[in-house]
């Protein structure tokens, strides 16, 4: 038995470790391409938080990863942007952890626009000239839409971000239209989704969205190229529903961003732009309600304080009423005397006015009116007869053919009859008015006449001829006179003489055995 085991037979090839192979490749690449200038189109550009820049250089058949360190980026005169055609100066190297080679770029020089960017710029200029990007046609986004339509891939992270953001801010109903967000199917799917949402009936089984969101995650210009399609831009511009574009990240720009009504930097930002924050709205409403309540209380308190201040500035009630009360006392003290004086003035005025209203005056006035009415009535009938005679004479002088004459007479007859009736009515009305006036004067005469005075207990002394006696001296000179009272007339003789007149016999002035009493005439007073 051998103390040492035999080794298995093997090949003579050297065994390299992974690091040895990686190092050999690194030395070979760096030795062969120590410093190179590479021409190509810049692809996706990423700037890390450390300041290092990572981007791609590509042509129609290959892609080379490129990197520039922070210090090199700071010294660049021209920073690479996606779509630019540049000449990058640097050296080739490898990155062992990922088994890839890359170009470490020290400087970048512009070499012209790339083919894709040139095509994009030409398409953009064409659409802008047609007014597809005109800001005047853009519609405002609804403040709080009821339904939101989302056009995106149903399996990506974009739709989950949008739904999560909407649920956090203000939950709304969301309708998703699945589309391909890259590749050849992308433009047709997006156009079909935009037109499909616009074709929904407002009150149909599937509600029509109030706002649309076209969303996709970030990617290279090739990945986002479907949203640079001319048909997509035209469909977005023609949408009757306000549209928010959220394609790529903040630095990614496509034609749909220019044609949409609002561009969002990210899909999450699109959800934020579509709806407000419900909690903020509730807080704002609560704040406004609190401010309204505080404002109302403050206004009431301010006015209450102002009222109290004005109340303190007013004089006391006693001071306000003292002077009017004193004036009222003075006026009430003068009121009784003023009322009596006014009554005396009115009584005097009434006496002066009644002095001219004597029965004879009223009788004369009534008689004068009656005579005037009689004269007018006597003149009216002859005047009417004379008028009719003149009309008849004029009618007799007119010679017309028989039929025409009869026709004229027939036409004139109603007018003449109407005139006669009107004249008769006018005469009767005038007589009625005169009669009413006479009756009124008679009532006034009776009211103001002396018989009304007699009815109140007075009497009138008349001489045998019926002339009223105005003084006591006239009765003393007469042997007899008549006393007219309310219900008749009696004869009387004077019993005693007045001063300066002869005395009359007083046969029945004394009773036998008694003391004689002088008879005095009754105090008749004034008739008016």
C-alpha positions as CSV (number, residue, x, y, z in Angstrom):
1,X,0.0,0.0,0.0
2,X,1.4,3.4,-1.1
3,X,1.7,6.1,1.5
4,X,1.0,8.8,-1.1
5,X,-2.1,8.7,-3.2
6,X,-1.6,9.1,-6.9
7,X,-2.9,12.3,-8.3
8,X,-5.5,12.2,-11.1
9,X,-4.2,12.8,-14.6
10,X,-4.9,16.4,-15.7
11,X,-4.2,18.8,-18.6
12,X,-1.2,21.0,-19.0
13,X,-3.3,24.3,-19.4
14,X,-2.7,26.9,-16.8
15,X,-5.6,27.6,-14.5
16,X,-6.5,31.4,-14.2
17,X,-8.5,32.9,-11.5
18,X,-11.4,35.3,-12.3
19,X,-9.4,38.3,-11.1
20,X,-6.4,37.3,-13.3
21,X,-8.6,37.1,-16.4
22,X,-10.3,40.3,-15.6
23,X,-7.0,42.1,-14.9
24,X,-5.5,40.7,-18.2
25,X,-8.5,42.0,-20.2
26,X,-8.3,45.3,-18.4
27,X,-4.6,45.6,-19.3
28,X,-5.2,44.6,-22.9
29,X,-8.1,47.0,-23.4
30,X,-6.3,49.9,-21.7
31,X,-3.1,49.2,-23.5
32,X,-4.7,48.9,-26.9
33,X,-7.0,51.9,-26.4
34,X,-5.1,54.1,-24.1
35,X,-6.7,57.4,-25.4
36,X,-9.4,57.4,-28.0
37,X,-12.0,59.8,-29.6
38,X,-15.4,58.2,-30.1
39,X,-18.2,59.7,-32.2
40,X,-21.8,58.7,-31.4
41,X,-25.2,59.7,-30.3
42,X,-25.8,60.3,-26.6
43,X,-28.3,57.9,-25.1
44,X,-29.8,58.0,-21.6
45,X,-28.0,60.3,-19.3
46,X,-27.9,59.7,-15.5
47,X,-26.2,61.9,-12.9
48,X,-25.6,60.1,-9.6
49,X,-25.9,61.7,-6.2
50,X,-22.1,61.6,-6.0
51,X,-21.9,63.9,-9.1
52,X,-20.6,61.1,-11.4
53,X,-22.3,61.0,-14.9
54,X,-23.3,57.8,-16.6
55,X,-24.5,57.9,-20.2
56,X,-24.4,55.8,-23.5
57,X,-22.8,56.4,-26.8
58,X,-24.5,54.7,-29.6
59,X,-24.8,54.4,-33.3
60,X,-27.1,52.3,-35.5
61,X,-25.4,49.0,-34.6
62,X,-23.7,49.2,-31.1
63,X,-23.7,50.9,-27.7
64,X,-20.8,51.8,-25.5
65,X,-21.3,52.7,-21.8
66,X,-19.5,55.9,-20.8
67,X,-18.7,57.4,-17.5
68,X,-17.3,60.7,-16.3
69,X,-16.2,61.3,-12.8
70,X,-17.3,64.3,-10.8
71,X,-14.2,66.3,-11.4
72,X,-14.3,65.6,-15.1
73,X,-17.9,66.7,-15.3
74,X,-17.1,70.0,-13.6
75,X,-14.5,70.7,-16.3
76,X,-16.6,70.0,-19.3
77,X,-17.5,72.9,-21.5
78,X,-20.4,71.0,-23.1
79,X,-22.4,68.6,-21.0
80,X,-23.9,65.7,-22.9
81,X,-27.6,65.6,-23.3
82,X,-29.8,62.8,-24.7
83,X,-30.0,62.8,-28.5
84,X,-26.9,64.9,-29.0
85,X,-24.2,63.6,-31.4
86,X,-20.9,64.2,-29.7
87,X,-17.2,63.3,-29.9
88,X,-16.1,61.9,-26.6
89,X,-12.4,61.9,-25.7
90,X,-11.2,59.5,-23.1
91,X,-9.7,56.0,-22.5
92,X,-11.3,52.6,-22.6
93,X,-11.4,50.6,-19.4
94,X,-13.3,47.7,-17.9
95,X,-15.5,47.3,-14.9
96,X,-14.7,43.9,-13.4
97,X,-17.7,43.5,-11.0
98,X,-20.1,43.6,-14.0
99,X,-17.7,42.2,-16.7
100,X,-18.3,45.1,-19.0
101,X,-16.1,47.6,-20.8
102,X,-16.8,51.3,-20.8
103,X,-15.3,54.6,-22.0
104,X,-14.0,56.9,-19.3
105,X,-14.8,60.3,-20.8
106,X,-12.7,63.3,-20.0
107,X,-14.1,65.8,-22.5
108,X,-17.2,66.0,-24.8
109,X,-17.4,68.1,-28.0
110,X,-20.7,68.5,-30.0
111,X,-20.7,66.8,-33.4
112,X,-24.3,67.7,-34.4
113,X,-27.8,66.3,-33.6
114,X,-28.5,62.6,-33.8
115,X,-30.8,61.1,-36.4
116,X,-33.6,60.6,-33.9
117,X,-33.4,64.0,-32.5
118,X,-33.3,65.6,-35.9
119,X,-36.5,63.7,-36.8
120,X,-38.1,64.7,-33.5
121,X,-37.2,68.4,-34.0
122,X,-38.6,68.4,-37.6
123,X,-41.9,66.7,-36.4
124,X,-42.1,69.2,-33.5
125,X,-41.7,72.2,-35.8
126,X,-44.4,70.8,-38.2
127,X,-46.9,70.3,-35.4
128,X,-46.2,73.7,-33.8
129,X,-46.7,75.4,-37.2
130,X,-50.1,73.7,-37.5
131,X,-51.1,75.1,-34.0
132,X,-51.2,71.7,-32.3
133,X,-49.2,73.1,-29.4
134,X,-51.0,76.4,-29.2
135,X,-51.6,77.3,-25.5
136,X,-54.8,79.1,-26.4
137,X,-56.6,75.8,-27.1
138,X,-55.6,74.1,-23.9
139,X,-58.4,73.4,-21.4
140,X,-58.2,73.8,-17.6
141,X,-58.1,70.7,-15.5
142,X,-61.3,70.2,-13.4
143,X,-60.7,71.0,-9.7
144,X,-62.3,67.8,-8.4
145,X,-63.1,65.3,-11.2
146,X,-65.6,62.6,-10.4
147,X,-64.0,60.0,-12.8
148,X,-60.4,59.8,-13.8
149,X,-59.3,57.9,-16.9
150,X,-55.7,56.4,-16.9
151,X,-54.0,55.3,-20.1
152,X,-51.0,53.1,-19.1
153,X,-49.8,49.6,-18.8
154,X,-51.9,47.7,-16.2
155,X,-48.9,45.6,-15.0
156,X,-46.4,48.3,-14.3
157,X,-45.6,50.2,-11.2
158,X,-47.0,53.4,-12.7
159,X,-50.7,52.5,-12.2
160,X,-50.0,51.4,-8.6
161,X,-48.3,54.7,-7.9
162,X,-51.2,56.7,-9.4
163,X,-53.8,54.7,-7.5
164,X,-51.9,54.9,-4.2
165,X,-51.4,58.7,-4.6
166,X,-55.1,59.2,-5.4
167,X,-56.1,57.2,-2.4
168,X,-53.9,59.3,-0.2
169,X,-55.1,62.7,-1.5
170,X,-58.7,62.3,-2.6
171,X,-60.2,58.9,-3.5
172,X,-61.8,59.1,-6.9
173,X,-63.2,56.5,-9.3
174,X,-60.5,55.4,-11.8
175,X,-61.0,53.7,-15.1
176,X,-57.8,52.1,-16.6
177,X,-57.4,51.6,-20.4
178,X,-54.6,49.1,-20.9
179,X,-52.0,50.0,-23.6
180,X,-48.5,49.1,-24.7
181,X,-46.2,51.9,-23.5
182,X,-43.3,51.0,-25.8
183,X,-42.7,49.2,-29.0
184,X,-44.6,49.2,-32.3
185,X,-48.1,48.9,-30.7
186,X,-47.7,51.9,-28.5
187,X,-48.8,54.7,-30.7
188,X,-51.9,52.9,-32.0
189,X,-52.9,51.8,-28.6
190,X,-52.6,55.3,-27.0
191,X,-54.5,56.9,-29.9
192,X,-57.3,54.3,-29.6
193,X,-57.5,54.8,-25.8
194,X,-57.8,58.6,-26.1
195,X,-60.5,58.4,-28.8
196,X,-62.3,55.6,-26.9
197,X,-62.5,57.7,-23.7
198,X,-63.8,60.7,-25.7
199,X,-66.4,58.5,-27.4
200,X,-68.1,57.4,-24.1
201,X,-71.5,58.8,-23.4
202,X,-71.7,61.2,-20.4
203,X,-74.5,59.2,-18.8
204,X,-73.7,55.8,-20.3
205,X,-73.1,52.5,-18.5
206,X,-69.4,53.3,-18.4
207,X,-69.1,56.8,-17.1
208,X,-67.1,59.3,-19.2
209,X,-64.0,60.5,-17.4
210,X,-63.6,64.2,-16.4
211,X,-59.8,64.1,-16.9
212,X,-57.4,61.7,-18.6
213,X,-53.8,60.8,-17.5
214,X,-51.4,59.3,-20.1
215,X,-48.6,57.8,-17.9
216,X,-45.4,55.8,-18.4
217,X,-42.2,55.3,-16.4
218,X,-38.8,56.5,-17.4
219,X,-36.6,55.1,-20.1
220,X,-34.4,55.9,-23.0
221,X,-35.4,57.9,-25.9
222,X,-36.0,54.7,-27.8
223,X,-38.3,53.4,-25.1
224,X,-40.3,56.6,-25.1
225,X,-40.4,57.1,-28.9
226,X,-43.9,55.9,-29.2
227,X,-45.1,59.0,-27.4
228,X,-43.3,61.1,-30.0
229,X,-45.5,59.8,-32.8
230,X,-47.4,62.4,-34.7
231,X,-50.7,60.5,-34.4
232,X,-50.4,60.5,-30.6
233,X,-49.7,64.2,-30.4
234,X,-52.7,65.0,-32.7
235,X,-55.0,62.7,-30.6
236,X,-54.0,64.4,-27.4
237,X,-54.6,67.9,-28.9
238,X,-58.0,66.8,-30.3
239,X,-59.2,65.3,-27.0
240,X,-62.4,67.0,-25.7
241,X,-61.5,65.7,-22.2
242,X,-58.7,67.6,-20.5
243,X,-55.5,65.5,-20.7
244,X,-52.5,65.3,-18.4
245,X,-49.3,63.8,-19.8
246,X,-46.9,62.0,-17.4
247,X,-44.5,60.2,-19.7
248,X,-41.0,59.4,-18.3
249,X,-39.2,61.3,-15.6
250,X,-38.8,65.0,-15.2
251,X,-36.0,65.3,-17.7
252,X,-37.8,63.3,-20.3
253,X,-39.8,65.3,-22.9
254,X,-42.0,63.9,-25.7
255,X,-44.4,65.5,-28.2
256,X,-47.4,64.5,-26.1
257,X,-46.1,66.8,-23.4
258,X,-46.5,69.7,-25.7
259,X,-49.9,68.7,-27.1
260,X,-51.5,67.8,-23.7
261,X,-53.4,70.3,-21.6
262,X,-51.0,69.9,-18.7
263,X,-47.6,68.2,-18.3
264,X,-46.7,66.4,-15.1
265,X,-43.0,65.6,-14.4
266,X,-43.8,62.1,-13.1
267,X,-46.9,59.8,-13.0
268,X,-47.2,60.4,-9.2
269,X,-47.2,64.2,-9.9
270,X,-50.0,63.7,-12.4
271,X,-52.1,62.1,-9.7
272,X,-51.3,65.1,-7.5
273,X,-52.3,67.5,-10.2
274,X,-55.6,65.7,-10.9
275,X,-57.1,66.0,-7.5
276,X,-56.7,68.2,-4.4
277,X,-55.8,67.0,-1.0
278,X,-59.0,66.0,0.8
279,X,-57.5,66.6,4.3
280,X,-56.4,70.1,3.2
281,X,-59.9,70.9,1.9
282,X,-61.5,69.8,5.1
283,X,-58.9,71.7,7.1
284,X,-59.5,74.8,4.9
285,X,-63.3,74.5,5.3
286,X,-62.9,74.1,9.1
287,X,-60.5,77.1,9.2
288,X,-62.9,79.2,7.1
289,X,-65.8,78.2,9.4
290,X,-63.8,79.0,12.5
291,X,-62.8,82.4,11.0
292,X,-66.4,83.1,10.1
293,X,-67.5,82.3,13.6
294,X,-64.8,84.4,15.1
295,X,-65.5,87.2,12.7
296,X,-69.2,87.1,13.5
297,X,-68.5,87.1,17.3
298,X,-66.0,89.8,16.9
299,X,-68.3,92.0,14.8
300,X,-71.1,91.6,17.4
301,X,-68.8,92.4,20.3
302,X,-67.4,95.4,18.4
303,X,-70.8,96.7,17.7
304,X,-71.9,96.0,21.3
305,X,-68.9,97.9,22.6
306,X,-69.6,100.7,20.2
307,X,-73.2,100.9,21.3
308,X,-72.2,101.1,24.9
309,X,-69.7,103.8,24.1
310,X,-72.3,105.8,22.3
311,X,-74.8,105.2,25.1
312,X,-72.3,106.6,27.6
313,X,-71.8,109.7,25.4
314,X,-75.6,110.4,25.3
315,X,-77.1,112.7,27.9
316,X,-79.3,111.4,30.7
317,X,-83.0,110.9,30.2
318,X,-83.9,113.5,32.8
319,X,-81.7,116.1,31.1
320,X,-83.3,115.3,27.7
321,X,-86.8,115.5,29.0
322,X,-86.5,118.4,31.5
323,X,-86.7,121.3,28.9
324,X,-89.5,119.7,26.8
325,X,-91.5,119.0,30.1
326,X,-91.1,122.6,31.1
327,X,-92.2,123.8,27.7
328,X,-95.2,121.4,27.9
329,X,-96.2,122.8,31.3
330,X,-96.1,126.4,30.0
331,X,-98.1,125.5,27.0
332,X,-100.7,123.6,29.0
333,X,-101.1,126.6,31.3
334,X,-101.8,128.8,28.3
335,X,-104.1,126.3,26.6
336,X,-107.2,127.1,28.6
337,X,-107.0,130.8,28.0
338,X,-106.1,130.4,24.4
339,X,-109.0,128.1,23.9
340,X,-111.4,130.6,25.4
341,X,-110.0,133.4,23.4
342,X,-110.3,131.3,20.2
343,X,-113.9,130.5,21.0
344,X,-114.6,134.3,21.6
345,X,-113.0,135.2,18.3
346,X,-115.0,132.5,16.5
347,X,-118.2,133.6,18.1
348,X,-117.6,137.2,17.1
349,X,-116.8,136.2,13.6
350,X,-120.0,134.1,13.5
351,X,-122.0,137.1,14.7
352,X,-120.5,139.4,12.1
353,X,-121.2,136.8,9.3
354,X,-124.8,136.2,10.5
355,X,-125.5,139.9,10.6
356,X,-125.8,140.0,6.8
357,X,-127.9,136.9,6.6
358,X,-131.3,138.4,7.2
359,X,-134.5,136.8,6.1
360,X,-135.3,139.6,3.8
361,X,-132.0,139.2,2.0
362,X,-132.4,135.5,1.6
363,X,-136.0,136.0,0.3
364,X,-135.0,138.7,-2.1
365,X,-132.1,136.5,-3.4
366,X,-134.4,133.5,-3.8
367,X,-137.0,135.6,-5.6
368,X,-134.3,137.1,-7.9
369,X,-133.1,133.6,-8.8
370,X,-136.7,132.4,-9.4
371,X,-137.4,135.4,-11.7
372,X,-134.1,134.8,-13.6
373,X,-135.1,131.2,-14.1
374,X,-138.6,132.2,-15.3
375,X,-137.1,134.6,-17.7
376,X,-134.7,132.1,-19.1
377,X,-137.4,129.5,-19.3
378,X,-139.6,131.9,-21.1
379,X,-136.8,132.7,-23.6
380,X,-135.8,129.2,-24.2
381,X,-139.0,127.9,-25.8
382,X,-139.2,130.8,-28.4
383,X,-135.5,130.4,-29.1
384,X,-135.9,126.8,-29.8
385,X,-138.9,127.5,-32.0
386,X,-137.1,130.2,-33.9
387,X,-134.1,127.8,-34.4
388,X,-136.4,125.2,-35.8
389,X,-138.1,127.7,-38.1
390,X,-134.7,128.9,-39.4
391,X,-133.6,125.3,-40.0
392,X,-136.9,124.7,-41.8
393,X,-136.5,127.8,-43.9
394,X,-133.0,126.7,-44.9
395,X,-134.2,123.2,-45.6
396,X,-137.0,124.7,-47.8
397,X,-134.5,126.7,-49.8
398,X,-132.4,123.7,-50.7
399,X,-133.6,122.1,-53.8
400,X,-132.3,118.6,-54.4
401,X,-133.6,115.7,-56.4
402,X,-136.4,113.9,-54.7
403,X,-134.5,110.7,-53.8
404,X,-131.5,112.7,-52.6
405,X,-133.7,115.1,-50.6
406,X,-135.4,112.2,-48.9
407,X,-132.0,110.6,-48.2
408,X,-130.6,113.8,-46.7
409,X,-133.7,114.3,-44.6
410,X,-133.5,110.7,-43.4
411,X,-129.9,111.2,-42.5
412,X,-130.5,114.6,-40.8
413,X,-133.6,113.4,-38.9
414,X,-131.7,111.4,-36.2
415,X,-129.4,114.3,-35.6
416,X,-132.3,116.7,-35.3
417,X,-134.1,114.3,-33.0
418,X,-131.0,113.9,-30.9
419,X,-130.5,117.7,-30.7
420,X,-134.1,118.1,-29.7
421,X,-133.7,115.4,-27.0
422,X,-130.5,116.9,-25.8
423,X,-132.1,120.4,-25.7
424,X,-135.1,119.0,-23.8
425,X,-132.7,117.2,-21.4
426,X,-130.6,120.3,-21.0
427,X,-133.6,122.4,-20.2
428,X,-134.9,119.9,-17.7
429,X,-131.5,119.5,-16.1
430,X,-131.1,123.3,-15.8
431,X,-134.6,123.6,-14.2
432,X,-133.7,120.8,-11.8
433,X,-130.5,122.5,-10.8
434,X,-132.3,125.8,-10.4
435,X,-135.0,124.0,-8.3
436,X,-132.3,122.3,-6.2
437,X,-130.6,125.7,-5.6
438,X,-134.0,127.3,-4.7
439,X,-134.8,124.5,-2.3
440,X,-131.4,124.9,-0.7
441,X,-131.9,128.6,-0.3
442,X,-135.3,128.0,1.1
443,X,-133.9,125.6,3.6
444,X,-131.3,128.1,4.6
445,X,-134.0,130.8,4.9
446,X,-136.0,128.6,7.1
447,X,-133.0,127.7,9.2
448,X,-131.9,131.3,9.6
449,X,-135.4,132.8,9.6
450,X,-137.0,134.3,12.7
451,X,-139.6,131.5,13.0
452,X,-136.9,129.2,14.1
453,X,-136.0,131.7,16.8
454,X,-139.7,131.9,17.8
455,X,-139.6,128.1,18.1
456,X,-136.9,128.4,20.8
457,X,-139.2,130.5,23.0
458,X,-138.8,134.1,21.7
459,X,-141.5,136.5,20.5
460,X,-141.9,139.5,18.1
461,X,-143.9,142.6,18.9
462,X,-145.7,144.2,15.9
463,X,-147.9,147.3,15.6
464,X,-151.4,147.0,14.2
465,X,-150.0,147.4,10.7
466,X,-147.6,144.4,11.2
467,X,-144.4,146.4,11.4
468,X,-141.9,145.0,14.0
469,X,-141.4,147.1,17.1
470,X,-137.7,147.6,17.9
471,X,-137.8,149.4,21.2
472,X,-139.9,149.8,24.4
473,X,-140.6,153.5,23.6
474,X,-142.6,152.4,20.5
475,X,-144.8,150.1,22.6
476,X,-145.6,152.9,25.0
477,X,-146.9,155.1,22.3
478,X,-149.3,152.5,21.0
479,X,-152.6,151.7,22.7
480,X,-152.4,148.1,21.5
481,X,-149.9,145.9,19.7
482,X,-149.7,142.3,18.7
483,X,-147.3,139.6,20.1
484,X,-146.3,137.0,17.5
485,X,-145.2,133.7,19.1
486,X,-144.5,130.2,17.8
487,X,-148.0,129.0,17.6
488,X,-150.0,132.2,16.9
489,X,-150.5,135.9,17.6
490,X,-152.2,137.6,20.6
491,X,-153.2,141.3,21.2
492,X,-151.7,143.2,24.1
493,X,-151.6,146.6,25.7
494,X,-148.7,148.3,27.6
495,X,-149.0,148.0,31.4
496,X,-146.4,150.6,32.5
497,X,-144.6,153.4,30.8
498,X,-141.0,153.6,30.3
499,X,-138.8,156.5,31.2
500,X,-139.8,159.7,29.5
501,X,-143.1,158.4,28.2
502,X,-146.7,158.9,29.6
503,X,-148.0,156.2,31.8
504,X,-150.8,154.0,30.9
505,X,-153.7,152.9,33.1
506,X,-153.0,149.9,35.2
507,X,-156.5,148.6,35.8
508,X,-155.5,145.0,36.4
509,X,-152.0,145.5,37.8
510,X,-152.9,145.2,41.5
511,X,-155.0,142.8,43.4
512,X,-157.5,144.0,46.0
513,X,-156.0,144.4,49.5
514,X,-152.5,143.7,48.2
515,X,-149.3,145.6,47.3
516,X,-149.0,146.7,43.7
517,X,-146.1,145.2,41.7
518,X,-144.8,147.0,38.6
519,X,-145.0,144.8,35.5
520,X,-141.8,144.7,33.4
521,X,-141.7,143.8,29.8
522,X,-140.1,140.4,29.1
523,X,-136.5,140.3,28.1
524,X,-136.8,139.2,24.5
525,X,-133.1,139.6,23.6
526,X,-131.8,139.8,20.1
527,X,-133.4,137.8,17.3
528,X,-129.9,137.1,15.7
